[in-house]
């Protein structure tokens, strides 16, 4: 994971070129800044999110975030907030 300064296509493309192997298969949303990613990875599929997709996918995002927070708190249990 990396923090980038903006969501411009050039910034995202440069980050992908630096961080990912060319053999990667990506699945992303239909954001316009991702338009050139297929030139740098093995395959790039976009998924346009409709209301049904969001309802089935979004709960898993929240579960993943929750599990990650729990894992980090277990690993770093002696750190104070």
MOPAC internal coordinates of N, CA, C and O (Angstrom, degrees):
PM7 1SCF
backbone

  N    0.0000 0     0.00 0     0.00 0    0    0    0
  C    1.4298 1     0.00 0     0.00 0    1    0    0
  C    1.5194 1   108.08 1     0.00 0    2    1    0
  O    1.2310 1   121.42 1   -36.49 1    3    2    1
  N    1.3176 1   114.90 1   143.51 1    3    2    1
  C    1.4534 1   119.15 1  -177.92 1    5    3    2
  C    1.5183 1   109.58 1  -146.01 1    6    5    3
  O    1.2310 1   120.50 1   -39.22 1    7    6    5
  N    1.3094 1   116.65 1   140.78 1    7    6    5
  C    1.4595 1   121.29 1   175.41 1    9    7    6
  C    1.5233 1   107.79 1   -84.85 1   10    9    7
  O    1.2310 1   120.86 1   -49.71 1   11   10    9
  N    1.3237 1   115.97 1   130.29 1   11   10    9
  C    1.4569 1   120.17 1   177.69 1   13   11   10
  C    1.5305 1   108.83 1  -116.89 1   14   13   11
  O    1.2310 1   120.23 1   -26.93 1   15   14   13
  N    1.3399 1   117.16 1   153.07 1   15   14   13
  C    1.4617 1   120.08 1  -173.59 1   17   15   14
  C    1.5280 1   114.80 1   -72.13 1   18   17   15
  O    1.2310 1   120.14 1   154.88 1   19   18   17
  N    1.3215 1   117.33 1   -25.12 1   19   18   17
  C    1.4621 1   120.09 1  -178.66 1   21   19   18
  C    1.5249 1   109.52 1  -157.29 1   22   21   19
  O    1.2310 1   120.80 1    -3.76 1   23   22   21
  N    1.3183 1   116.07 1   176.24 1   23   22   21
  C    1.4699 1   121.29 1  -179.17 1   25   23   22
  C    1.5213 1   112.35 1  -108.19 1   26   25   23
  O    1.2310 1   120.49 1  -150.51 1   27   26   25
  N    1.3001 1   116.67 1    29.49 1   27   26   25
  C    1.4650 1   120.92 1   177.72 1   29   27   26
  C    1.5269 1   109.67 1   -72.95 1   30   29   27
  O    1.2310 1   121.12 1   -28.88 1   31   30   29
  N    1.3070 1   115.46 1   151.12 1   31   30   29
  C    1.4621 1   120.87 1  -177.88 1   33   31   30
  C    1.5279 1   111.54 1   -57.47 1   34   33   31
  O    1.2310 1   120.09 1   137.98 1   35   34   33
  N    1.3124 1   117.44 1   -42.02 1   35   34   33
  C    1.4669 1   121.42 1  -178.93 1   37   35   34
  C    1.5321 1   110.61 1   -61.60 1   38   37   35
  O    1.2310 1   120.10 1   136.01 1   39   38   37
  N    1.3107 1   117.41 1   -43.99 1   39   38   37
  C    1.4666 1   121.63 1  -179.63 1   41   39   38
  C    1.5241 1   111.26 1   -64.43 1   42   41   39
  O    1.2310 1   120.68 1   133.85 1   43   42   41
  N    1.3147 1   116.30 1   -46.15 1   43   42   41
  C    1.4630 1   120.50 1  -179.34 1   45   43   42
  C    1.5234 1   111.07 1   -65.03 1   46   45   43
  O    1.2310 1   120.52 1   136.76 1   47   46   45
  N    1.3201 1   116.61 1   -43.24 1   47   46   45
  C    1.4620 1   121.07 1  -179.94 1   49   47   46
  C    1.5270 1   110.97 1   -62.39 1   50   49   47
  O    1.2310 1   119.86 1   135.74 1   51   50   49
  N    1.3281 1   117.87 1   -44.26 1   51   50   49
  C    1.4647 1   121.08 1   178.81 1   53   51   50
  C    1.5322 1   111.12 1   -62.71 1   54   53   51
  O    1.2310 1   120.44 1   139.70 1   55   54   53
  N    1.3067 1   116.76 1   -40.30 1   55   54   53
  C    1.4618 1   120.71 1   178.96 1   57   55   54
  C    1.5232 1   110.85 1   -64.52 1   58   57   55
  O    1.2310 1   120.41 1   137.31 1   59   58   57
  N    1.3258 1   116.82 1   -42.69 1   59   58   57
  C    1.4679 1   121.26 1   178.04 1   61   59   58
  C    1.5251 1   110.40 1   -61.56 1   62   61   59
  O    1.2310 1   120.38 1   135.56 1   63   62   61
  N    1.3161 1   116.88 1   -44.44 1   63   62   61
  C    1.4685 1   120.23 1   179.86 1   65   63   62
  C    1.5289 1   111.67 1   -61.67 1   66   65   63
  O    1.2310 1   120.28 1   142.73 1   67   66   65
  N    1.3256 1   117.07 1   -37.27 1   67   66   65
  C    1.4646 1   121.04 1  -178.47 1   69   67   66
  C    1.5288 1   112.79 1   -78.27 1   70   69   67
  O    1.2310 1   119.76 1   143.70 1   71   70   69
  N    1.3212 1   118.06 1   -36.30 1   71   70   69
  C    1.4517 1   121.62 1  -167.74 1   73   71   70
  C    1.5269 1   115.52 1   -99.01 1   74   73   71
  O    1.2310 1   119.97 1   157.03 1   75   74   73
  N    1.3283 1   117.66 1   -22.97 1   75   74   73
  C    1.4671 1   119.70 1  -173.67 1   77   75   74
  C    1.5141 1   112.24 1  -115.17 1   78   77   75
  O    1.2310 1   121.60 1   -31.07 1   79   78   77
  N    1.3131 1   114.54 1   148.93 1   79   78   77
  C    1.4609 1   121.43 1   173.80 1   81   79   78
  C    1.5319 1   108.89 1   -73.34 1   82   81   79
  O    1.2310 1   119.62 1   -28.75 1   83   82   81
  N    1.3245 1   118.33 1   151.25 1   83   82   81
  C    1.4717 1   120.40 1   177.64 1   85   83   82
  C    1.5276 1   113.78 1   -64.62 1   86   85   83
  O    1.2310 1   119.64 1   163.88 1   87   86   85
  N    1.3204 1   118.29 1   -16.12 1   87   86   85
  C    1.4656 1   121.53 1  -178.24 1   89   87   86
  C    1.5363 1   113.59 1   -84.76 1   90   89   87
  O    1.2310 1   120.00 1  -178.46 1   91   90   89
  N    1.3157 1   117.60 1     1.54 1   91   90   89
  C    1.4639 1   122.43 1  -175.92 1   93   91   90
  C    1.5313 1   110.90 1   -70.75 1   94   93   91
  O    1.2310 1   121.68 1   -34.97 1   95   94   93
  N    1.3336 1   114.39 1   145.03 1   95   94   93
  C    1.4618 1   121.43 1   172.79 1   97   95   94
  C    1.5189 1   107.51 1  -111.55 1   98   97   95
  O    1.2310 1   120.29 1   -62.15 1   99   98   97
  N    1.3192 1   117.06 1   117.85 1   99   98   97
  C    1.4627 1   122.05 1  -176.50 1  101   99   98
  C    1.5181 1   111.91 1  -104.65 1  102  101   99
  O    1.2310 1   121.08 1   -35.65 1  103  102  101
  N    1.3153 1   115.53 1   144.35 1  103  102  101
  C    1.4557 1   122.28 1   168.87 1  105  103  102
  C    1.5244 1   106.13 1  -128.40 1  106  105  103
  O    1.2310 1   120.75 1   -60.79 1  107  106  105
  N    1.3219 1   116.17 1   119.21 1  107  106  105
  C    1.4560 1   121.07 1  -177.26 1  109  107  106
  C    1.5234 1   109.65 1  -131.57 1  110  109  107
  O    1.2310 1   121.68 1    -5.21 1  111  110  109
  N    1.3270 1   114.39 1   174.79 1  111  110  109
  C    1.4579 1   117.94 1   172.63 1  113  111  110
  C    1.5264 1   109.02 1   -76.56 1  114  113  111
  O    1.2310 1   120.01 1     2.97 1  115  114  113
  N    1.2883 1   117.59 1  -177.03 1  115  114  113
  C    1.4682 1   122.21 1  -173.10 1  117  115  114
  C    1.5302 1   112.19 1   -92.89 1  118  117  115
  O    1.2310 1   120.36 1  -144.41 1  119  118  117
  N    1.3390 1   116.92 1    35.59 1  119  118  117
  C    1.4573 1   122.63 1  -178.68 1  121  119  118
  C    1.5288 1   109.05 1   -69.40 1  122  121  119
  O    1.2310 1   120.14 1   -45.06 1  123  122  121
  N    1.3226 1   117.34 1   134.94 1  123  122  121
  C    1.4656 1   121.79 1  -174.89 1  125  123  122
  C    1.5279 1   113.86 1   -62.76 1  126  125  123
  O    1.2310 1   119.42 1   152.74 1  127  126  125
  N    1.3022 1   118.71 1   -27.26 1  127  126  125
  C    1.4665 1   120.82 1  -179.55 1  129  127  126
  C    1.5239 1   113.20 1   -69.71 1  130  129  127
  O    1.2310 1   120.26 1   167.48 1  131  130  129
  N    1.3253 1   117.11 1   -12.52 1  131  130  129
  C    1.4696 1   121.01 1   179.47 1  133  131  130
  C    1.5271 1   112.73 1   -89.97 1  134  133  131
  O    1.2310 1   119.92 1  -172.47 1  135  134  133
  N    1.2959 1   117.76 1     7.53 1  135  134  133
  C    1.4636 1   121.59 1  -169.30 1  137  135  134
  C    1.5432 1   113.50 1   -61.61 1  138  137  135
  O    1.2310 1   119.40 1   149.59 1  139  138  137
  N    1.3225 1   118.75 1   -30.41 1  139  138  137
  C    1.4688 1   121.05 1  -176.10 1  141  139  138
  C    1.5312 1   114.02 1   -98.70 1  142  141  139
  O    1.2310 1   119.96 1  -175.30 1  143  142  141
  N    1.3133 1   117.68 1     4.70 1  143  142  141
  C    1.4683 1   119.65 1  -175.45 1  145  143  142
  C    1.5196 1   112.93 1   -64.59 1  146  145  143
  O    1.2310 1   120.07 1   149.62 1  147  146  145
  N    1.3228 1   117.47 1   -30.38 1  147  146  145
  C    1.4683 1   119.51 1  -178.60 1  149  147  146
  C    1.5253 1   112.51 1   -64.26 1  150  149  147
  O    1.2310 1   119.51 1   164.82 1  151  150  149
  N    1.3216 1   118.54 1   -15.18 1  151  150  149
  C    1.4643 1   121.83 1   177.25 1  153  151  150
  C    1.5322 1   112.26 1   -77.31 1  154  153  151
  O    1.2310 1   120.23 1   163.71 1  155  154  153
  N    1.3392 1   117.17 1   -16.29 1  155  154  153
  C    1.4601 1   120.64 1  -172.62 1  157  155  154
  C    1.5192 1   114.45 1  -119.30 1  158  157  155
  O    1.2310 1   119.96 1   175.91 1  159  158  157
  N    1.3169 1   117.68 1    -4.09 1  159  158  157
  C    1.4544 1   121.67 1   178.31 1  161  159  158
  C    1.5262 1   109.42 1  -129.67 1  162  161  159
  O    1.2310 1   121.03 1   -13.77 1  163  162  161
  N    1.3277 1   115.63 1   166.23 1  163  162  161
  C    1.4640 1   120.77 1  -178.37 1  165  163  162
  C    1.5254 1   111.47 1   -60.77 1  166  165  163
  O    1.2310 1   120.52 1   131.35 1  167  166  165
  N    1.3229 1   116.62 1   -48.65 1  167  166  165
  C    1.4599 1   119.62 1   176.51 1  169  167  166
  C    1.5231 1   109.70 1  -149.86 1  170  169  167
  O    1.2310 1   121.37 1   -30.91 1  171  170  169
  N    1.3077 1   114.99 1   149.09 1  171  170  169
  C    1.4661 1   121.32 1   179.61 1  173  171  170
  C    1.5194 1   108.01 1  -137.77 1  174  173  171
  O    1.2310 1   121.04 1   -64.98 1  175  174  173
  N    1.3265 1   115.62 1   115.02 1  175  174  173
  C    1.4563 1   121.14 1   177.32 1  177  175  174
  C    1.5174 1   108.48 1  -109.90 1  178  177  175
  O    1.2310 1   121.30 1   -39.10 1  179  178  177
  N    1.3203 1   115.11 1   140.90 1  179  178  177
  C    1.4609 1   119.21 1   175.90 1  181  179  178
  C    1.5209 1   109.02 1  -110.81 1  182  181  179
  O    1.2310 1   121.39 1   -33.69 1  183  182  181
  N    1.3132 1   114.94 1   146.31 1  183  182  181
  C    1.4546 1   121.39 1   179.15 1  185  183  182
  C    1.5226 1   107.59 1  -123.80 1  186  185  183
  O    1.2310 1   121.01 1   -61.17 1  187  186  185
  N    1.3186 1   115.67 1   118.83 1  187  186  185
  C    1.4567 1   119.70 1   175.01 1  189  187  186
  C    1.5242 1   107.70 1   -82.67 1  190  189  187
  O    1.2310 1   120.61 1   -54.85 1  191  190  189
  N    1.3065 1   116.45 1   125.15 1  191  190  189
  C    1.4630 1   120.52 1  -175.12 1  193  191  190
  C    1.5267 1   110.99 1   -88.51 1  194  193  191
  O    1.2310 1   121.26 1   -61.57 1  195  194  193
  N    1.3186 1   115.19 1   118.43 1  195  194  193
  C    1.4590 1   120.11 1   171.18 1  197  195  194
  C    1.5301 1   107.89 1  -101.61 1  198  197  195
  O    1.2310 1   119.94 1    -1.19 1  199  198  197
  N    1.2984 1   117.71 1   178.81 1  199  198  197
  C    1.4715 1   120.95 1  -175.71 1  201  199  198
  C    1.5233 1   112.47 1   -60.44 1  202  201  199
  O    1.2310 1   119.67 1   142.33 1  203  202  201
  N    1.3332 1   118.24 1   -37.67 1  203  202  201
  C    1.4678 1   120.40 1  -179.97 1  205  203  202
  C    1.5196 1   111.66 1   -68.69 1  206  205  203
  O    1.2310 1   120.44 1   140.53 1  207  206  205
  N    1.3217 1   116.76 1   -39.47 1  207  206  205
  C    1.4585 1   120.65 1   178.76 1  209  207  206
  C    1.5171 1   110.22 1   -64.20 1  210  209  207
  O    1.2310 1   120.56 1   136.70 1  211  210  209
  N    1.3099 1   116.53 1   -43.30 1  211  210  209
  C    1.4536 1   120.74 1  -179.46 1  213  211  210
  C    1.5269 1   110.66 1   -63.22 1  214  213  211
  O    1.2310 1   120.23 1   138.04 1  215  214  213
  N    1.3234 1   117.17 1   -41.96 1  215  214  213
  C    1.4678 1   120.33 1  -179.32 1  217  215  214
  C    1.5217 1   112.07 1   -63.04 1  218  217  215
  O    1.2310 1   119.72 1   145.20 1  219  218  217
  N    1.3268 1   118.14 1   -34.80 1  219  218  217
  C    1.4638 1   119.88 1  -178.92 1  221  219  218
  C    1.5295 1   112.02 1   -85.37 1  222  221  219
  O    1.2310 1   120.04 1   149.26 1  223  222  221
  N    1.3225 1   117.53 1   -30.74 1  223  222  221
  C    1.4612 1   121.11 1  -174.58 1  225  223  222
  C    1.5244 1   112.45 1   -88.74 1  226  225  223
  O    1.2310 1   119.76 1   139.45 1  227  226  225
  N    1.3186 1   118.06 1   -40.55 1  227  226  225
  C    1.4586 1   121.63 1  -172.88 1  229  227  226
  C    1.5246 1   114.21 1   -60.15 1  230  229  227
  O    1.2310 1   118.73 1   139.78 1  231  230  229
  N    1.3181 1   120.02 1   -40.22 1  231  230  229
  C    1.4749 1   117.49 1   176.84 1  233  231  230
  C    1.5258 1   113.09 1   -58.29 1  234  233  231
  O    1.2310 1   119.80 1   145.56 1  235  234  233
  N    1.3243 1   117.98 1   -34.44 1  235  234  233
  C    1.4619 1   120.24 1   178.76 1  237  235  234
  C    1.5193 1   111.41 1   -69.05 1  238  237  235
  O    1.2310 1   120.15 1   147.81 1  239  238  237
  N    1.3127 1   117.31 1   -32.19 1  239  238  237
  C    1.4652 1   120.18 1   175.73 1  241  239  238
  C    1.5241 1   109.47 1   -62.69 1  242  241  239
  O    1.2310 1   120.36 1   134.17 1  243  242  241
  N    1.3185 1   116.91 1   -45.83 1  243  242  241
  C    1.4530 1   120.69 1   179.62 1  245  243  242
  C    1.5333 1   111.67 1   -64.34 1  246  245  243
  O    1.2310 1   120.19 1   141.20 1  247  246  245
  N    1.3042 1   117.23 1   -38.80 1  247  246  245
  C    1.4645 1   120.93 1   177.76 1  249  247  246
  C    1.5280 1   110.39 1   -64.54 1  250  249  247
  O    1.2310 1   120.49 1   137.69 1  251  250  249
  N    1.3219 1   116.68 1   -42.31 1  251  250  249
  C    1.4626 1   121.38 1   179.33 1  253  251  250
  C    1.5222 1   110.79 1   -62.97 1  254  253  251
  O    1.2310 1   120.38 1   134.79 1  255  254  253
  N    1.3187 1   116.87 1   -45.21 1  255  254  253
  C    1.4685 1   120.38 1   178.52 1  257  255  254
  C    1.5268 1   110.26 1   -62.55 1  258  257  255
  O    1.2310 1   120.47 1   135.90 1  259  258  257
  N    1.3016 1   116.71 1   -44.10 1  259  258  257
  C    1.4576 1   120.74 1   179.69 1  261  259  258
  C    1.5269 1   111.45 1   -61.66 1  262  261  259
  O    1.2310 1   120.32 1   135.37 1  263  262  261
  N    1.3074 1   116.99 1   -44.63 1  263  262  261
  C    1.4665 1   120.77 1   179.22 1  265  263  262
  C    1.5276 1   111.40 1   -64.46 1  266  265  263
  O    1.2310 1   120.23 1   141.93 1  267  266  265
  N    1.3125 1   117.16 1   -38.07 1  267  266  265
  C    1.4619 1   121.08 1   178.77 1  269  267  266
  C    1.5234 1   110.53 1   -65.89 1  270  269  267
  O    1.2310 1   120.51 1   136.41 1  271  270  269
  N    1.3257 1   116.64 1   -43.59 1  271  270  269
  C    1.4658 1   119.91 1   177.49 1  273  271  270
  C    1.5251 1   110.77 1   -60.35 1  274  273  271
  O    1.2310 1   120.50 1   138.67 1  275  274  273
  N    1.3078 1   116.66 1   -41.33 1  275  274  273
  C    1.4690 1   120.80 1   179.94 1  277  275  274
  C    1.5269 1   110.72 1   -65.24 1  278  277  275
  O    1.2310 1   120.35 1   136.53 1  279  278  277
  N    1.3113 1   116.94 1   -43.47 1  279  278  277
  C    1.4612 1   121.51 1   178.38 1  281  279  278
  C    1.5229 1   110.58 1   -60.78 1  282  281  279
  O    1.2310 1   120.14 1   134.09 1  283  282  281
  N    1.3147 1   117.35 1   -45.91 1  283  282  281
  C    1.4598 1   120.65 1  -179.89 1  285  283  282
  C    1.5315 1   111.17 1   -64.42 1  286  285  283
  O    1.2310 1   120.56 1   141.09 1  287  286  285
  N    1.3084 1   116.54 1   -38.91 1  287  286  285
  C    1.4616 1   118.75 1   179.27 1  289  287  286
  C    1.5279 1   110.68 1   -69.03 1  290  289  287
  O    1.2310 1   119.33 1   147.89 1  291  290  289
  N    1.3181 1   118.88 1   -32.11 1  291  290  289
  C    1.4703 1   121.60 1   176.15 1  293  291  290
  C    1.5287 1   111.44 1   -69.52 1  294  293  291
  O    1.2310 1   120.96 1   138.38 1  295  294  293
  N    1.3204 1   115.78 1   -41.62 1  295  294  293
  C    1.4609 1   120.40 1  -178.41 1  297  295  294
  C    1.5240 1   110.49 1   -68.17 1  298  297  295
  O    1.2310 1   120.51 1   139.47 1  299  298  297
  N    1.3261 1   116.63 1   -40.53 1  299  298  297
  C    1.4678 1   121.69 1  -175.08 1  301  299  298
  C    1.5377 1   110.41 1  -110.03 1  302  301  299
  O    1.2310 1   120.34 1  -132.78 1  303  302  301
  N    1.3035 1   116.96 1    47.22 1  303  302  301
  C    1.4627 1   121.45 1  -172.89 1  305  303  302
  C    1.5250 1   113.58 1   -66.20 1  306  305  303
  O    1.2310 1   119.42 1   158.32 1  307  306  305
  N    1.3064 1   118.71 1   -21.68 1  307  306  305
  C    1.4726 1   120.38 1  -178.04 1  309  307  306
  C    1.5238 1   112.82 1   -88.96 1  310  309  307
  O    1.2310 1   119.75 1   171.80 1  311  310  309
  N    1.3069 1   118.08 1    -8.20 1  311  310  309
  C    1.4538 1   120.21 1   179.21 1  313  311  310
  C    1.5182 1   110.12 1   -76.75 1  314  313  311
  O    1.2310 1   121.00 1   -40.91 1  315  314  313
  N    1.3100 1   115.69 1   139.09 1  315  314  313
  C    1.4605 1   120.37 1   178.62 1  317  315  314
  C    1.5156 1   109.37 1   -97.89 1  318  317  315
  O    1.2310 1   120.99 1   -32.67 1  319  318  317
  N    1.3324 1   115.72 1   147.33 1  319  318  317
  C    1.4720 1   119.84 1   179.10 1  321  319  318
  C    1.5061 1   111.29 1   -74.33 1  322  321  319
  O    1.2310 1   120.10 1   180.00 1  323  322  321

